[in-house]
Amino acid sequence: MAIEDGVRESTQSWREVLLSLKSRGMNAPKLAIGDGAMGFWAALGEVYPTARQQRCWQHKTMNVLNCLPKLSQPKAKAALHNIWQAETKKDAEKAFDLFIKTYEPKYPKATLCLQKDREELMAFFHFPAQHWQSIRTSNPIESAFATIRTAPNAQRAASQEMVCCT
């Protein structure tokens, strides 16, 4: 829908992209999916304040695991998967709480990383279950642009400016 030059992942760059989309008739999305890019979320809140926000579970899992020692990561990864692969939101909430109780005493940084986006990580449960696989992560979107990122000219350009794909 839009490919724009931007200054890294700034709020202003994302605001310009979203305002352009809005001026061309795009209604407020029911759900926006992305990683923790603060500029995007700030601009989304300004331009489309009614859009529900879904944080990417793949990115969040990597961020949480990076706060843990290597030996603890496989078990923690399985516990994180129990959250986002739960059959119901209630089951996911139980798995979330169990993760926090299990890891918070020894690894508070990992649990804080997870807890700070709790609501946004669970947003996909407000939509029909048949869509959950597609909307709980931004990886399908990122995969579509993988060839753009690997092109030599794109690599040089990306080091100097951000390309926003929405």
Buried (B, 14 or more C-beta within 10 A) or exposed (E): EEEBEBEEBBBEBBBBBBEBBEEEEBEEBEBBBBBBBEBBBBBBBEBBEEBBBBBBBBBBBEBBBEBBEEEBBEEBBEBBEBBBBBEEEEEBBBBBEEBBEBBBEEBEEBBEBBBEBEEBBBBBBEBEEEEBEEBBBBBEBBEEEEEBEEEEEBEEBEEEEBBBBB
